[in-house]
Amino acid sequence: MASIQLTHAPILNSSAQLLILPVNTAGILLDPILTRAKTLFPDNYQRYHRACRDGSLHVGSCLLHKRMREQAGLAASSNGNQPSHIANLVISDHPYHSARMRWLTAALIQLREQLIPLIRYHGMRRAALLARPLIYDTTTRQHSPATAHLANAVPPDWATEILPLLMQHLQDLPKLRINVHVPKHFDI
């Protein structure tokens, strides 16, 4: 059974073997942590962006990327602390749109299916999930006239809908410790 723990620690400093990043199908990353991950892990971003451009990435899917390890140079010294895999959970179709429960559910199911072999055969034991893109902040999100019809859709609530969904789909994974990194203004 997986151990799921909420934390305020910076996700990019974690020692997780798997980084789970909620993204969109537009290929646009507005969250500052996702933007930083884009520069830290350019191989993942290139694969994700290419999949967005060619239309092979759909909402409700999970793009799992096995990172290439640097063998020489300055980046080789920090290889031990970097994740070996990055899972891109596709939870929305645009960076200004909130996640839908059916999209998040489908992405979590795909993530779970892809994690089982990594846990069993490759010794995956630690994962870190970025929760901030899953939390819809009504004070900072603006809707354009083109997306006004989506503004009436009620975004899912973190405490009553999203967190229980994460627990439901990820808790049965064997021998995995998952740190869910939430913003500091959320109580743990």
Secondary structure, 3 states (H helix, E strand, C coil): CCEEEEECCCHHHCCCCEEEEEEECCCCCCCHHHHHHHHHCHHHHHHHHHHHHCCCCCCCCEEEEECCCCCCCHHHHHHHHCCCEEEEEEEECCCCCCCCHHHHHHHHHHHHHHHHHHHHHHCCCEEEEECHHHCCCCCCCCCCHHHHHHHCCCCCCHHHHHHHHHHHHHCCCCCCEEEEECCCCCCC
